[in-house]
Amino acid sequence: MSKKEKRLERLFKIPPPKDFTWEELISVMDAANFSKNCEGGSHYAFEHSSGFQIHVSKTHPSGILKRYQIDNVKEALQCVGEYSSGD
């Protein structure tokens, strides 16, 4: 199993991880063909090669994603076809 697959599996496990880091998010989004743009401060826009966008704020100081952020990222990955419930 590749690192990408392991990170996706971890992100999509039930219940969601309580310690998914910003760095892990960046790796997942890079592997899913999202480019990252900082909109200023801690606000980031991730744009998929298809044009789909998601906005995420970097959490401070811990760098651990909140539950709603994990849910939003999972939904975005499903929208662009990077993960489906059948995977």
Residue, then its C-alpha position, 0 to 999 in steps of 0.5 A: m500500500s502506497k503512502k497516498e493510500k495509507r493517508l487516504e485510508r487514515l483520513f476516511k476511517i471511522p471514526p475520523p482521526k483526531d490527530f490528522t495534521w496540516e502536513e498530512l493534509i498537504s500531502v493528501m491534497d498534492a497527491a490528489n492533484f490539488s494546488k495550494n494557494c495562500e490567500g493571506g494569513s492562515h487561509y488556503a485555497f486548494e484547487h483541483s486540476s478540474g477547477f474544483q476549489i476548497h478553502v481551508s484555514k490552517t489551525h494554530p498552534s497545533g496544526i491538527l485539523k478540526r472535525y469539520q475540516i476533515d469532513n470538508v476535505k473528504e467531501a472535496l476528495q469524493c467530488v473530484g473522484e479521488y475516493s469513493s465509498g467503494d474504495 
